[in-house]
Amino acid sequence: MKVGVLKETTPGERRVALVPEMVPRLREAGLEVLVQSGAGDGAWFADSAYAQAGAAIVSRDELLSEAGIVVAISRPDEPVIGALRAGQALVGLLNPLVGPGFAAALAARGVTAISLDGLPRTLPRAQGMDALTSQANVAGYKAALVGAAAFARFFPLLITAAGTARPAKVLVLGTGVAGLQAIGTAKRLGAVVSAYDVRPQTKSEVESLGASFIELTSVGPAAGEGGYARALTEEERQAQQAELTGHIARHDVIITTAQVPGRRPPLLVTEDAIRRCWSPRTRSRRWRPVR
Amino acid sequence: MKVGVLKETTPGERRVALVPEMVPRLREAGLEVLVQSGAGDGAWFADSAYAQAGAAIVSRDELLSEAGIVVAISRPDEPVIGALRAGQALVGLLNPLVGPGFAAALAARGVTAISLDGLPRTLPRAQGMDALTSQANVAGYKAALVGAAAFARFFPLLITAAGTARPAKVLVLGTGVAGLQAIGTAKRLGAVVSAYDVRPQTKSEVESLGASFIELTSVGPAAGEGGYARALTEEERQAQQAELTGHIARHDVIITTAQVPGRRPPLLVTEDAIRRCWSPRTRSRRWRPVR
C-alpha cells in the first residue's frame, strides 16, 4: 500500500500532512510513502529531506494514480477530487459538515474519506489521532502573540522610573483548547484576562488559569454534544451580542476562538462593537488593524 | 518661548517626540506648542488630537523659524539642520558620538543641542528625563515577542496528548535594560533563557530573572563607565566571537542587545555562527529569516 502526501492548495496554508521524521515509521509498518514535489516547502521541509527519510518525490498526477491512501490537511481542490477513485482513501481535516457538496462528491466517486476533525476528542483511545487539539493549541498560542505584538502598549504591568504602564486587558471569546491556550499565553505575558463561553462548565477551567469568567445575564447555558458548544437560536444570539458589545468596549485586545462543530463560527465582534471602542470617550487610539 | 515638535524623517521611525497629553503641561509652564503637520501620524496621533490639546499645527518651515526649542526623536535631516540658527535649542536622542560631523555642524551654527542619550542613568535626579531606559524596555520586550512569533515551535514546554514540545532555548546577548526585559519576557513565555554580557556584575541580575549566565573563559571583564560596557580590544573581540559562536549554535533564538556608548554595536552573531546553525547535524530547519 502506498501513502501519498499532497501539496496543500488552500491560500495561506503552509502546513503539510506528514513531516519527514514520520516517513520511517510508515515504512516500518510496510507502507511506501510518496510525497508530491514541494509539499513541505511552506513548512520548511525540502523535498530532499523527505527523500533522505525514504520517501519517493512524485508529481501530483503520479501520486493520485498510485497512492491507496491520500493524506492532506485541508480539503483538496477540484482537480484532485476529480482524480480520486473508488478504493482510494482520503485522510485530512475535511470539515465535511460545512458545504456538504464536498462529501457528496467523494461519496459519488466511491472514495473512503476519513475526516480527523470528526474524532470524538473526549475519548481517550482517540487521543493519539487527535489532530485538532494540537492545531487549536497552536492557534491560541499564536493569537495571543499576534495580539501582544500588534498592541500599542505592553501586556504586563511595568513600573519604571518614567512611569507605570497598566497591564493590558485581554478578552478571550470561546474557551475550548484554543481559547484556554490564548488565556494561558496572555496571562504568562502579564495581561489581565477575562473570558466568555456559552458553556458554563468551562468557568472553572478559565479560573484555574487565573482569568475571570464573564457571565452574561441574557443567555442561558448552551453546551452541546461531546463537550462542544451548541448553536444559539437567533433570539439568544442577538441578546448575547448586545451584552457582549459592552464587555468588548472595555477591553484592549479581543481574541475570538468560538466555534460550533459543522457551522460557520459565530460573529461575536460586530461593527457596532468596534464603533463603540472607537468613540472618543474610550480612547480611540486603542484599535489598530492587524494584518 | 515656543516648543516645536518635528515630524521624524528617519526611515521606519514611527515615534514622535511629544504626545498630545503632554501639550497642556507645557502650556501650563508658559510655553506655546507648535507641531509639524503629520508629526504624530506614525504613532496614531492625528493633528486634530494635538490641536484639541492646545497646540498649533504648522508647516516645517514655520516651525523652524518660530520655535525656540525644537524637539525630535532621532537626528533631523540636513535641510532641518541647515535651517537651525544661533539661539535655538535642539533636544532629542542625537547620539552625538557616532558620526561627530553632526555635532560639529550644530556647533558651527551656534545651536544648543541637548542629547538625552547622554544623561547619566545611574543618577537618581536624572531619571525623570531618562528617555533611553523606556525605549530600551520597549525594544527588549518587542524583541522577545518578535522572536516568539517567528520561531517555528512554542516557547513554553507543552505536554499534550499528541506529544511533548520542548521549551525554546533563547540566548540574549547584552544584559542592559533591553536585554533584561527580553530575558523577562522570554521567561514569561516559558522559554529556557541564557544570557551573556561582558560585564560580570550583571550575572546576579540575569540569575534573579531565572536565566543562566554564560561565562566565557576567553574574555576578561569589560565594564566601562556609568554602568555601561567598554569596547573590547581586537584580540579580545576575536576570542569572544569564537567562543560565543559555539553557544549560538546550541540555541534556538538569539536576541542581540549589546551596545557600547558612542560606538557601533559589536557584531556578535557572525556569518560563521549562522552557518554552523545551518549544518544538517544541528537541524537546519531552526533558522528562518525575520523581516
Interface residues (C-beta under 8 A of the other chain):
Chain A: W44 F45 Q127 G128 D130 A131 T133 S134 N137 V138 Y141 K142 L145 V146 A148 A149 A152 F154 P156 L158 T160 A161 A162 T185 R188 L189 G190 R285 R288
Chain B: W44 F45 Q127 G128 D130 A131 T133 S134 N137 V138 Y141 K142 L145 V146 A148 A149 A152 F154 P156 L158 T160 A161 A162 T185 R188 L189 G190 R285 R288
